[in-house]
Amino acid sequence: MKKTTWTRRACFMNKNDDKIVHCEGCDEAYNICCTVPHRPTIPRRNCYCTFYMIEVLGIPSPWQSRQHGASQHGE
């Protein structure tokens, strides 16, 4: 059987195949070194990519939260 090399959408790397996580929502594959926030290990529970959490679940990104907090404080 031919081994398929996958390229991850988030980082476009095709190495460290033992450090890959799959988003439970969109089923895209990501190298853990490229996840935001960075994950040092593969999570044991369900994992969702930032894109899925923002676009589908409506969870604000860390950047949106910081901008919102700064605007409330007059920064």
RATAWO-V626554 format. One record per residue. N is the residue number from 1. RES is the residue in one small letter. SS is DSSP state (helix for helix, strand for strand, loop for the rest). BURIAL is I if it has 24 or more other ideal C-beta (glycine too) atoms within 12 Angstrom, else O. D_LAST is the distance of its C-alpha to the last C-alpha in Angstrom with 2 decimals. Layout:
n->[N,N]
res->[RES,RES]
ss->[SS,SS]
burial->[BURIAL,BURIAL]
d_last->[D_LAST,D_LAST]
This chain:
n->[1,2,3,4,5,6,7,8,9,10,11,12,13,14,15,16,17,18,19,20,21,22,23,24,25,26,27,28,29,30,31,32,33,34,35,36,37,38,39,40,41,42,43,44,45,46,47,48,49,50,51,52,53,54,55,56,57,58,59,60,61,62,63,64,65,66,67,68,69,70,71,72,73,74,75]
res->[m,k,k,t,t,w,t,r,r,a,c,f,m,n,k,n,d,d,k,i,v,h,c,e,g,c,d,e,a,y,n,i,c,c,t,v,p,h,r,p,t,i,p,r,r,n,c,y,c,t,f,y,m,i,e,v,l,g,i,p,s,p,w,q,s,r,q,h,g,a,s,q,h,g,e]
ss->[loop,loop,loop,loop,loop,loop,loop,loop,loop,loop,loop,loop,loop,loop,loop,loop,helix,helix,helix,strand,strand,strand,loop,loop,loop,loop,loop,loop,strand,strand,strand,helix,helix,helix,loop,loop,loop,loop,loop,loop,loop,loop,loop,loop,loop,loop,loop,loop,loop,helix,helix,helix,helix,helix,helix,loop,loop,loop,loop,loop,loop,helix,helix,helix,helix,helix,helix,helix,helix,helix,helix,helix,loop,loop,loop]
burial->[O,O,O,O,O,O,O,I,O,I,I,O,O,O,O,O,O,O,O,I,I,I,I,O,O,O,O,I,I,I,I,I,O,I,I,O,O,O,O,O,O,O,O,O,O,O,I,I,I,I,O,I,I,O,O,O,O,O,O,O,O,O,O,O,O,O,O,O,O,O,O,O,O,O,O]
d_last->[57.73,55.28,51.98,49.01,45.96,42.77,39.68,36.44,34.03,30.88,32.17,35.59,37.24,40.81,41.28,40.91,42.43,42.62,38.82,38.26,36.59,37.10,34.64,36.50,35.04,35.61,38.00,36.39,36.96,34.36,34.82,33.00,31.59,29.67,28.22,24.54,23.94,26.71,29.82,32.28,35.08,36.28,35.23,38.15,36.82,35.82,33.26,31.07,29.28,25.63,26.85,29.10,26.63,24.09,26.73,29.44,28.20,24.88,22.96,19.33,18.87,16.89,14.57,14.16,13.50,10.66,9.04,9.94,8.66,5.04,5.63,7.59,5.58,3.79,0.00]
